Amino acid sequence: MNFFRGVMGGQAAGPQPSGADTIQKLCDRVASSTLLEDRRDAVRALKSLSKKYRMEVGVQAMDHLINILQTDRSDSEILGYALDTLYNIICNDEEEEQDEASQKQADDLGAKFTEAFIQNAEHITLLLTLLEEFDFHVRWPGVKLLTALLKSQCVPVQSIILVSPMGVSRLMDLLADSREVIRNDGLLLLQQLTKGNAAIQKIVAFENAFERLLDIITEEGSSDGGIVVEDCLLLLLNLLKNNSSNQNFFKEGSFIQRMRPWFEVGDDNSGWSAQKVTNLHLMLQLVRVMVSPVNSPGATASCQKSMFQCGLLQQLCTILMATGVPADILTETINTVSEVIRGSQVNQDYFASVNAPSNPPRPAIVVLLMSMVNERQPFVLRCAVLYCFQCFLYKNQKGQGEIVATLLPSTIDANSISAGQLLCGGLFSADSLSNWCAAVALAHALQDNLIQKEQLLRVQLATSLGKPPVSLLQQCTNILSQGSKVQTRVGLLMLLCTWINNCPIAVTHFLHNQENVPFLTAQISENLGEDERLVQGLCALLLGICIYYNDNSLENYTKEKLKQLIEKRIGKENFVEKLGFITKHELYSRAGQKPQPVFLSPEQMLFDHEFTKLVKELEGVITKAVHKSSEEEKKEEEVKKTLEQHDNIVTQYKELIREQDAKIQELKEQVATMTSQNEEMQTTVAQQLSQIQQHKDQYNILKLKLGKENQGQANPPQGDGSHVNGMQTEEVSQLREEMEELRNQYALLQTQLRDKEVLIETLRSEGSEPAEGAPAGPINTELLKELELLRSQVQTQTAEISQLKTENQDLLKRVETGSIDATPSGDASVDASNMAELESRLAAQTSEIGRLKEEVRGLTQGRAHLEQQEASATSSVAILQTEKAKLQTDLQESKKEQDDLLMLLADQDQKILNLKQRLKDLGHTVEEDDDLDTMRDQTDEDEEEDEDED
């Protein structure tokens, strides 16, 4: 223990050991001590020396410390000391002020120890396992150590964690730790872990990172929160930037809607803290990441739509028009709004409708343009406004038309400031930066819009009192020829090139001024300094556009004459060389990288992003156009005409093919319908064939049975007489039942036939005697039904009356004959009461009959007003006659079947008699069958009845 006291600061006699010796002794004690307390004290001592003797501790003690992490897992205190020691030797302490050489040496030392630690991937796995410990003294140092390893050697450590089972998931659990210091350091760890690794970014995102981070931001106060909000936003930027998968997951998870409350600002925006400015700046960057022009167009459009629907764009426009917002936040808000509306027609229309809170209210576009052409505004703010105006006009022909319309004479309002007036003012002001911004903004109002290019030719400008107005095109060329600053001339040349590009009418207007072509040729042919080379290249581009889009309407400036002029005054090779100066300029490639104009100083504002794309498109075609001869141009025109003819033919064939495709599709549908019908018919045929086959099988079975019976009758075995008789009797009884059933059916059909004949006669008689004044028309079937119902009721009542009369007569006869005593006895009183009841019933029935007769008489009179007459009755009779004929046919068939049955019965009877006779001949006693005689008599009677009926 004296040794440790000496190490920890106690004074000991004799010479003091050096730091390296002390560290060596401590390492030996860590490796050899069997007591946990001794090892813990040794590790604590190493921790205290690790900052001062970083290299010595790292070289001598790293292996021992790693061994402690592996073996002493049960003691959290020694694990914490070991992790803190490793952190001290790996981490580069940035808080201490060091010179550049010392800092570089420290960085190299940290990288060296990191490489030694991660040389064995199991060390990282061990560290991830220790992070699962909930003990604060283990988890927090482990988080710091892993963060330091990632800062020093990010890519190798990321690779190890990525392949470690549940490695990323273990680290995500740190965000759920209730101890804020561990959660906050976990955010820093995840920031380092997700840098530049798309695979880890996806895993972290799908571990519900977005939900957790947004919850933390809300809990910490959103934009008013502290450094924790900043760390969350930085981690979100790592997860979303240049990661389309995570961006889509963020949008589909409805997390864009949760960003809206971040941008709610009050009326009093003074006194923003530095942390709030930082937080809001990161929040705006997060919005821009989702709608960046470098993203896929579909994903960007979807995010833009979501931001408009959830009100995020409206909230950003509120910040844009608010007062007291810091300049850098206002600049970043303008850039954010620019990319939210870029290429989205709905968002662009909304932005055009936003008004600034001024008196009188002015459109937000006008207010922003006022800042752009104001040279006292900050440079970055003017660049942001230009970018916003460019994004507002990007693929927005409606907006382009509205801007150009403010320049036309018929729409100018002298009492208000319009966007067109501000652009013209900036175009011709003394500030070269305003000239350039206004020229580029106006060029975007003409981008890919032939109609607005032609409309802008109508703009007239009043230069001074007493002089006639000049066109905007002419004024631009006048300023160009006056030799202003390079930035102004570059802006005007870009405007002119965009204006006359793909617009032959504008080319004609430009060439109509006799001074323009000589000025361009003079500029191109001169040998000027380095700064003027860009202007020469742009002049060559403008002259080349005049050649390529020339419609030869001006005799002095046809394509051929302009090319001859170039060849004589400039030289074709010199012209092409000057044209190539544009793309060789160092600022050209920088402007072509992204749409946002980002410049370090105003002097670097020379190229616009859209103009660089125009140069790429035109440079090659202009070079070819200048080198072509007249014969080649004629051939090319002939080829163009031929191609147009071919295109027309191809178009006709395409239309024909479309028509044929439509017909083929229609025929396919018909074939499909007929195929289905054919399948149904085949199914029906198959069913019918199966039924026919079943009938054939039944017929064959019956035929076989009949053959066997005939064979048995021809050769009857002796001793089977009783069996035969029994079989014959059963058949005879079955035949008799069938015959009785047929007779009943016949009687029923006869009854139905008689009823229908009576009905026919009734209808015929009623139809042939219409009442006087009855209108012709169809018979009212409902009234006829009621009439028939009443008749049936009358018949029923009449039958009951007849029955009652019969009963009364019987009773009277019994009284008269004396079978019923006249003395008042019990039976007599009953009979008298019965008589009284019957008489009362008779009277009631009589009255009912009278009432029914009155109803019948009323219905008969109402029949005079029925509309159907003899034609309908005749058709009904014809239908009934048809039914009668059908019934008669059925009757004839029934009679025929009956005759067949009788013949069969007679045959059977004859066979029985023959069999009996043979039995008698053989000496057997045969009793007479009374049932057979009775059956024979019954058959004879049935035949007689049939004859009588016939």
Protein Blocks (a to p, Z undefined) as FASTA:
>chain_A
ZZmmmmnopacedjdddfklmmmmmmmmmmmpmbfklmmmmmmmmmmmmmmmmmlmmmmm
mmmmmmmmmmmmmlmklmmmmmmmmmmmmpccfkbccdfklmmmmmmmmmmmmmmmmmpm
klmmmmmmmmmpmbfklmmmmmmmmmmmmmmmmmlmmmmmmmpghklmmmmmmmmpmblk
lmmmmmmmmmmmmgopaklmmmmmmnommmmmmmmmmmnopjmmcfklmmmmmmmmmmmg
oplklmmmmmmnopmmmmmmmmpccfblghiafklmmmmmmmmmmmmmmmgfkbcfklmm
mmmmmmmmnommmmmmmmmmpghiafklmmmmmmmmmmmmgopaklmmmmmmpccddddd
ddfklmmmmmmmpmkbcfklmmmmmmmmmmmmgoplklmmmmmmmmpmklccfkbccfkl
mmmmmmmmmblklmmmmmmmmmmmmgoplklmmmmmmpccdfbghiacddfklmmmmmmm
nopafklmmmmmmmmmmmmgoplklmmmmmmpmklmmmmmmmmmpccdfklmmmmmmmmm
mmmmmmmmpghlafklcfklmmmmmmmmnopklmmmmmmmmmmpmklmmmmmpmbdcdfb
fklmmbcfklmmmmmmmmmmmmmmmmpcfklmmmmmmmmmmmmmmmmmmmmmmmmmmmmm
mmmmmmmmmmmmmmmmmmmmmmmmmmmmmmmmmmmmmmmmmmmmmmmmmmmmmmccehil
mmmmmmmmmmmmmmmmmmmmmmmmmmmmmmmmmmmmmmmmmmmmmmmmccehiacddddf
klmmmmmmmmmmmmmmmmmmmmmmmmmmmmmmmmmnopacfbdcfklmmmmmmmmmmmmm
mmmmmmmmmmmmmmmmmmmmmmmmpmbdfklmmmmmmmmmmmmmmmmmmmmmmmmmmmmm
mmmmmmmmmmmmmmmmmmmmnopacdddfklmmmmmmmmmmmmmmmmmZZ
